[in-house]
């Protein structure tokens, strides 16, 4: 067809049949997958079945990276058994490493024993390779040096013996517990009933004395109901002050040395549960010590805490319950009952050191996911959140979310020690952005105003009870809050929702410039951070807000003076109105209730994260002030530009770091922005990328540059809204839906563009033509509606495929958005995703001040990449990573098959194709005309039809 043909030609002319075309179009060059060039010795790995060759290669390269302490970048498409390969490769190395350490320890014991029984002339030769030489005086006699070395070796041997004895006792205890649990589980199946004793718990008299009588979870001490002591900040001394909780953690660490372990982290709890299930099914499931960490939202079993909707509120309530001061109850009259004299010292009935140890031992003998840990905690009446943390030191594999490992303060609070251990980060395609977002903080004008008002009233109420140093720091925090409100153009003593500002604008500052412009450069942010950590001022303030619910200060309006009788009558009238309103009261919507609870909490803890961010180096971050029409909508945001500064500690301390994912391309971003910036040399980085397990004929990938009328498919910002472009896209989908069975998933660059195209198609009749063959579903903006849409989409496809040619409708079309709810974590396997259509290239808004600053930062701090500016490369990488995640939703197992249509002329560029996954690039074809592309698509699905018997 002629590419210059007018676009107003009748659309029906371009709805092609299978017989209309028979051309063969040119194919893009094939690309080899990137893999390490190091010679990797073949090894035998325990595997639940005979592994594919790519799985053997994956495990061999992984073993090599762990053994040599390298940084590994591993790409393995979904459906190739990546999780199982990670498990079997990593645990095999860990066991070999443990055996090696045992042999080395045994050698030391043997040599030490030989030294004790022999004093021949070979003494020095025996000691030399075992004990490192230390600086000594040149005139010291040989016998003294030999004695010193022998003593050091003896001490080392003695420590090894103690460790062996402790481990033997521990292993014997766990073995007995495992046998006991198995017997009890068999008994449980027969009886179909269980008690706390069924899970091998022995409650001691002391433990029962530490809980509320009768086992009721009454978490409120009777004597302290009207006391505000728990809301007042403790006296702040100096940097030497150590909290009781920190001291306890140090004592636990001294008693429980950490073994070498593997930390595995992923994005979501469902992905972590899936990984744990893979361990359970693997050959290592029965004898590996695995513990799963989670948030209180997932692990808490205290109903008084679980009912809170906000995670921050759950955290604060939990800490309040366990850190209630042990006070003497007020004297009560003898006539009052004494049954409530016993008050739970910790405030939570599930917070008990003895039960934590029982829980730790229990989870050490069996591999459990989050749900199983919660059920076990309920049966044992022990908190899974703290019980799992106690199990970390002896665990071989620790499974945890991204934030727990990558956020330093969270990592330290959980007792996670990465020094000398292995870190595996799965689903790491967005690791750079994840770290940057984790340490980037945005505070709204409403939050600043609420925090200022609440903290002012808190200081006023407890002014006489606060020590001088506390008052000094609280006044400094108030000064910071006030200056930030002023920087947004607002006032301190008025609700943010009522303050109108000027026209909307954004202004960007370096950290130092922001401190100077707001006139808070004279305040030591490091001391403020230390004070917030030690004093727990945000938690105290949150307790004050929950109890007294102070409102934002406003100017008091002039009111008419009324008599006491008038006031009394008004109060009676208001009470009657409230009673009447309660009868007609409607249930509060879920979102409104959450917003109400959020408003009643204090935002100071969130603001503390912003103050912490201001302690970053000036070159590593920027501060953006966004002014909107209202102060409540305006915000100040800290933008982290250099994520390597926070990833650096992980890379330096860990023995080896592995980042893995189904689509890791483009990998240059990991090497330059994370590893190189963290000081990793190129020779320490190992790259491995494997192909897919599917047969070559099970994937057809086409870069489509032109539509049925010959119009170039140009979805740049300037051309994508043109009617002829949207009409041509409609013709492509209409033709394709005629030959694609089952589900067709079409990805748009944004929600707004999807809405524009859909509205245009409704007016031009494209929607009607599409619905003749496939029912249309659209991705919702609200997350709580996603499951419903997916369920309807799946049911429609199942019905169409089960009834075959009896229906005119052959499946469904799902219109999705790149970066939306369905572009990650959703599997469109088999009939759910027989064709993936990618519309255009989803480039980010180049005018965004945050993106522009990030690009400028990269240009200024990083060398050119293949002659191109690093900022421009980063801009393309953001786009292509989003594309790779979306098109990777199809082809989820070995027998799956699908087509991928990349609709935009720019996909024909070599620079774009180089950033696609290797297993897709190997099968990618570039279509200069639509006819041949349509013919190949049609033939692809004709060949997949089941062969009828002759």
PyMOL commands that set and color helices and strands:
alter all, ss='L'
color gray80, all
select helices_A, chain A and resi 11-14+53-67+82-117+123-128+142-191+196-199+205-209+213-215+222-224+229-231+244-255+269-281+296-299+303-306+311-322+353-364+370-380+384-390+402-406+408-413+428-439+445-461+468-487+496-498+511-517+525-535+537-548+564-583+590-600+604-613+618-620+631-633+644-653+668-676+682-684+696-698+723-739+751-764+766-771+783-806+830-833+849-861+870-887+905-908+910-913+918-921+930-944
alter helices_A, ss='H'
color red, helices_A
select strands_A, chain A and resi 71-75+262-266+290-292+397-401+422-425+441-444+505-510+621-627+635-640+656-661+685-689+699-704+742-748+774-778+811-817+835-839+898-903+924-927
alter strands_A, ss='S'
color yellow, strands_A
deselect
rebuild
show_as cartoon
